[in-house]
Amino acid sequence: MSKAAATATDRSDPPVIPAHVAIIMDGNGRWAAARGLPRAEGHRRGVEALRRVVRAANDIGIQYLTIFSFSSENWTRPKSEIGDLFGLLRRFIRNDLASLHRDGVRVRVIGERDRLERDLCAMLDEAQELTRDNTKLNLVVAFNYGSRQEIANAAQRLAREVAEGKRDPATIDIETLGRYLDAPDIPDPDLIIRTSGEQRLSNFLMWQAAYSELVFVPIHWPDFDKAALEGAIAEYARRERRFGGLAAKTGS
């Protein structure tokens, strides 16, 4: 870890590493605008930042890294920008899937597929199938994802079971609904990072973030790197996680 991360805990103690880090990758457009560049260049540099952070997360020993790559609200953006984003995802899968697989990264994808082109769905399926047995970092890609829709879908599935006589409504509790979310086997994020200075979740993992630590950093996503990740982890390590109780708990 960096010097900043090392000083966050007592030197005699092992470093506090969150098991699950989720990142809202924000600021590609503002990064580009500040340099007089087109937004597409900001998104391209954002992919480079993603490569750096995936490698860093693997090196640090993070078990789950969830990235918010395309939200269900992003469809309101200009068609040309949506095309650029989808093109970058295609190129990322083509160019990086082999190295992710070689490094033991397992790729998971959450979100809806109904508005995605067939070839892109096939590529996402291929990435998941190729890497399904890998045991190092789990890279969870939230693509065409919105937390409200995820929760609504879970409620619809449960309501359907009740209507079909397969479930008693009295059996529906927090744990039951949680099992109907997109990836119920993935633990809730210990740490959620948002870049570019904005301080909101923007419909990202709202159910799972109930007790996550939130760290907002001022730098734009294309400038985010291993040092910035370690700095956010250092801030996480300084916090006491009580989960509604009195005794502090660690999330590692």
C-alpha positions, 0 to 999 in steps of 0.5 A: 500500500502507499504511505498514505494508506499505511498510516491509516492504521497502526503499523503493527496491525494488518492493513484494513482492506474492504472485501467489496469496493464499488465505484461510481466512475464520474467526470469523464466529460468534465475532464475532457471539457477542462482540456478542450477535448471532445467527450469521447476522449474523456470516455476513452481515458476513463477506460484507461483508468478502469484498467489501472484500477482493476489491476490495482484492486487485484494487487491490493487483494480486494475480492469484489470490485463493482463499477457503474459503467452505464446507468439506466438513466444514461439513455437520455444522453445524445445517441452519438455519446451512447454509441461511443460508450457502447463502442468502448465497452466492446473494445474493452471486452475484445482487448482486455478479456484475455488479460483479465482471464489470465490474471484470474479475474472473474467478470460478472454483469448486472443490469437489464439486457432488453435494450442492448444490441444482440452482439453486445449481449453475446460479448457480455455472456462470453466474458462471464462464461470464459471467466466463471471459474476464476478465483481472484478479483470479481469484477462486477460490471453494472451496465444498463443498471438502475437500483430502483428497477432492480428492486422493482424487478425483485418485488415483481418476481415475489408478487408473481409467486404470491399470485400463483400460490407459490408463496405466502406474503408473510414469508417475504422479509428483508433476506427474501427480497435480497435473494431476488436482486441481480447478484444475491451471492455478492456481499454488500459493498463495504466501500463506495467511491464516487469520483469528480466531487459529486456526493450522491449515489445516483440510483446505484446499489441503493439496497446494498449500500445500506451500511456502506462507507461512502468516500467522495473524491474531487478528482475526475475519473480519468485521473483516478489511479492506484494511489487514489484507490489507496487513499480512499481505502485509507479513509475507509480504514479510519472509520468505525463501522457499527451497522446500527449497533454500538461496537465497531466492526470491520468490513474486511 
